[in-house]
Amino acid sequence: MKKEVLLTVKGRHKERGADWEGIEVMTTGTLYEKNNSLYLIYDEVMGDDENDISHNRIKIEQDPLTVTMTKSGAVVSVMSFAENSREKSSYETPFGSFTLEIDTREICFENREDYMRLQIRYQLEMNYEHFSESDISIEARPCM
């Protein structure tokens, strides 16, 4: 069954020699289960232009715990996360394409009737060079 949810998405990264930088987005989305996986679907405005929309789909497989984040629209990417593994990906923006390597350090996932939380801590390499320490936290609660 599909549920409309209120999402809080927090991401932050720290490049070498710099301070942590973060972003927080609050929006609505859809949460549902299909074929033993949990899906979270939501749109996100990229930057200052309200026409630059990124359509996001997060797939959470629980056995073993893996997460796939797919973006389409203003930004195009597929990023895969599996604890203690390295995954290659591409990231396409209006400003150019990048090759990413994601070194997932930790994934925490909690899913209850009235609450879902996903936290991922990872290192990012861009074009084969260390780029940042990063983490993302996503919380979903049913809309009233």
Disulfide bonds with the S-S distance in Angstrom:
none
